[in-house]
Amino acid sequence: MLEYLGTRPDEGGKKHDIEVFTSSGLSVETREQRRVLLDEWQEDFREPFQNTNFIEVDVELSGDPGQDELHDALNAGFGSKPFVYARAGHTAKVYAYTDMKAAALAKALQRADHQNGRSRILQRADDGITARLKDAGVAGKAEIKAAVSSERGGQYFLQKFIRANAGVIKSDGDELPAGQRADKAAQALYASWKADFKTVEPRNVYHVVFSARAGTDARALLRAAENVLAEKIPDHKWAIAHHPETGHVHVHAMILARSESGRQLHFSQADLYDLRAAFAEKAREEGIAMVATSRMDFPASRPFNMRQAGAYERSKRDTRYSVSPTIAERVEAKRQAIFEAKTIAAYEAGITRGWQLTATMTREAMPGLQADTAANAFSAAIAEVAAVQRAELRAAPASGGEETSLSPSIEKVDTLINLTNHIQEIVSMGFSPLELRRKIADVNKAFDRIEGSLSKKEDKHELAGIREEMDDLLNERLNDVRVQAATGATVATDTERDEGRLLREKGQQAKTQDRANEQNPRQPDKRAAPGSAAGKKAEQQVDRVERQNRDTQRSLDDDRER
């Protein structure tokens, strides 16, 4: 990667060195300098490591399969990975090596213990094992009971499984020898499994490309890329270079994944969009008219990848190859820059606002350009086309004389808007536990409607992950509300907490002084005669002190509740 950044071919194809700039301000120009830089970076590289994920599963069998039938089904259910199992009646207990992320499963199991329910990540894992067992001819229900992701934990729970179950059988069909010590058997078995452990190559660097249209000032673009990296990932090392041999202006960045403090860098889809928006902002500061747009902003047809394009081209040359009509339509629509009418109708408001914002930012960055006029015109055109398309989609009669409903895209947008409104209400407004549970039920219904509108498996999988994260957030909010309702508490401000701390300190000082006075032998026990003026005064003083103590105690109790 570093050689790719620092070398470019000339007209004759011979590579020559180009300048590479680093996060520390150095300029790297030769192969030797790049080698020194790489040696420095390699000190922070993570070494390849073995996947040590293990799970313990209980399988409740519906029928009564034979031993060989059950053994073959378990091999299929756990992907022919090493495991041991023991059968007791209609229950098969399994301890297996797995490719699933055991750390995430263990965290989900902890949450399930407190929430009286299994999360979606556990349910998906259970359903996957159950489905594979069913495909292998054994009906039953699998449920993950434990998960561990370390070598030490894997050996410990293997030993515990062998000790707790009789007649343990290995994945090769052999039974563990009777009378053998559990620790010795677990140690030998784990050593035999190591050959099947998967080696994981950690990501040590990221490759990011920053590009602009032809004719853009390359040095200005390079400065914008450097500024956004310095702002977004200040504690990570990076190297950057401009490659001038192509038509469009672009720079390549190589980013060290581990920071100086040891934090590992991860780029989610949202992180990448934020990086694009920040890069566009830095480019405008350098005098480059740039905004961060997405496919929905145009609205362009869906993209295709190189594999789909290659298959489509082969199908046109050779009848032995074929692609689905959907892929062919997608490739042609993208190449001809066809706008999606349904997308315009569904997302018109957001697209129009986005292009109005584009015009504003362009006008501020480069006054006098015609780009802001073009953006405003595009915004108006989108709104006009959307109105026509929406009217056509609503009014077009179906074959049975009934009106067709809006496209799934429009219905999905409406559902997303309702879902967003529900979540904003839950987070920002105060509800009773009953009202909050009703709002959470509305959120779950909205998620169900969105899931029903998805057809692709990967889309449903992504939605399930989002739903699981949202469930955690909402359940945490519900627990807070329950605690507040049970104690009558409200959220305390910093000032209230400081006042409570002062009250506690004063109360403690008062108690200390009282104890000192009680234990002080020099204080005479002087009691005024009842009914006398001094006695009445003493009684009033006692009442006042007791009242002050009650008020102080009440304040302290309120502070603890807050």
Buried (B, 14 or more C-beta within 10 A) or exposed (E): EBEEBBBBEEEEEEEEBBEBBBBEEEEBEEEEBBEEBBEEBEEBBEEEEEBBBBBBBBBBBEEEBEEEBBBBBBBBBBBEBBBBBBBEEEEBBBBBBBEBBBEBBBBBBEBBEEBEEBBBBBBBBBEEBBEBBBEBEBEBBBBBEBBBBEBEBBBBBBBBBBBEBEEBBBBEEEEBEEEEEBBEBBEEBBEEBEEEBEEEEEEBBBEBEBBBEEEBBBEBBBBBBBBBBEEBBEEBBBBBBBBEEEEEBBBBBBBBBBBEEEEEBEBEEEEEEBBBBBBBBBBBEBEBBBBBBEEBBBBBBEEBEEEBBEBBEEBEEEEEEEBEEEBBBBBEBBEEEEBBBBBBBBBBEBBBEBBBBBBBBBBEBBEEEEBBEBBBEBBEEBBEBBEEBBEEBEEEEEEEEEEEEBBBBBBBBBBEEBBEEBBEBBEEEEBEBEBBBEBBEBBBBBBEBBEEBBEEEEEEEEBBEEBBEBBBEBBEBBEEBBEBBEEEBEEBEEEBEEBBEEBBEEBEEBEEEEEEEEEEEEEEEEEEEEEEEEEEEBEEEEEEEEEEBEEBEEBBEBBEBB
